[in-house]
Amino acid sequence: MYEAVEFVEKERGADPTERVLGRAPTMDETVAIARAAWHEFEASGQDLYAWWLVREPGATLALWIADNKSGKEFVLDLRTGELIQVRA
C-alpha cells in the first residue's frame, strides 16, 4: 500500500500544510492520484509553493516526488540516495 501526500507552503519559510490525498495498492495508481492533485493545483492559479510525494503510509522516505515550481518528477534511488528525474 502507498499513499499520495500534498504539501503546500502558505508563507515563504513557514511550515507547510500536509494532506494525505489517498492510498492505493500500487505505485502507478498512487502516482496518478498525486498527478491529478498537481494538475488541479496548477489549474487553480495559486502562486504558492507545493509538492507531492508518494510513500509507504507514515514513512519519512518518498519514493516519488514532484513540485509545481520545477514541473519535474523524480524517484529516489534507494542504493545511492539520489533523486533521479523521470519526467520533465
C-alpha positions as CSV (number, residue, x, y, z in Angstrom):
1,M,0.0,0.0,0.0
2,Y,1.2,3.5,-0.9
3,E,-0.1,7.0,-0.1
4,A,-0.1,10.2,-2.0
5,V,0.6,13.3,0.1
6,E,0.4,17.0,-0.8
7,F,2.4,19.8,0.9
8,V,1.6,23.5,0.4
9,E,3.8,26.3,1.8
10,K,1.3,29.0,2.6
11,E,4.0,31.6,3.5
12,R,7.7,31.5,2.5
13,G,9.7,29.8,5.1
14,A,6.6,28.7,7.1
15,D,5.9,25.1,7.9
16,P,3.9,23.6,5.0
17,T,0.4,22.1,5.4
18,E,0.4,18.3,4.8
19,R,-2.6,16.5,3.4
20,V,-2.9,12.8,2.5
21,L,-4.7,12.7,-0.8
22,G,-5.4,9.0,-0.9
23,R,-4.0,5.4,-0.8
24,A,-3.7,2.7,-3.4
25,P,-2.2,-0.7,-3.7
26,T,0.3,0.1,-6.5
27,M,2.8,2.9,-7.1
28,D,1.3,3.6,-10.5
29,E,-2.2,4.2,-9.1
30,T,-0.8,6.3,-6.2
31,V,1.3,8.4,-8.6
32,A,-1.9,9.0,-10.7
33,I,-3.6,10.4,-7.5
34,A,-0.7,12.7,-6.9
35,R,-0.5,13.9,-10.5
36,A,-4.2,14.6,-10.5
37,A,-3.8,16.8,-7.4
38,W,-0.8,18.5,-9.0
39,H,-2.8,19.4,-12.2
40,E,-5.7,20.6,-10.1
41,F,-3.4,22.8,-8.1
42,E,-1.9,24.3,-11.2
43,A,-5.4,24.9,-12.7
44,S,-6.4,26.8,-9.6
45,G,-3.8,29.5,-10.4
46,Q,-2.4,29.7,-6.8
47,D,1.1,31.2,-6.6
48,L,2.1,29.1,-3.6
49,Y,4.9,26.5,-3.5
50,A,3.5,23.0,-3.4
51,W,4.9,19.5,-3.8
52,W,3.5,16.0,-4.0
53,L,5.0,12.7,-3.0
54,V,4.3,9.0,-2.8
55,R,5.5,7.0,0.1
56,E,4.5,4.0,2.2
57,P,2.0,5.1,4.8
58,G,3.7,7.1,7.5
59,A,7.2,6.7,6.0
60,T,9.7,9.6,6.0
61,L,11.2,8.4,2.7
62,A,9.5,9.5,-0.5
63,L,9.5,7.1,-3.4
64,W,8.2,9.6,-6.0
65,I,8.2,13.4,-5.7
66,A,7.2,16.4,-7.9
67,D,6.7,20.1,-7.3
68,N,4.9,22.9,-9.0
69,K,7.8,25.3,-9.5
70,S,10.1,22.9,-11.4
71,G,7.4,20.9,-13.2
72,K,9.6,17.8,-12.9
73,E,9.1,14.3,-11.4
74,F,11.7,12.3,-9.5
75,V,12.1,8.9,-8.0
76,L,14.6,8.1,-5.2
77,D,17.4,5.6,-5.9
78,L,17.5,3.8,-2.5
79,R,21.0,2.5,-3.2
80,T,22.6,5.9,-3.6
81,G,20.0,8.3,-2.0
82,E,20.0,10.3,-5.3
83,L,16.9,11.8,-6.9
84,I,16.5,10.6,-10.4
85,Q,14.4,12.7,-12.8
86,V,11.8,10.6,-14.6
87,R,9.7,13.2,-16.3
88,A,10.0,16.8,-17.2
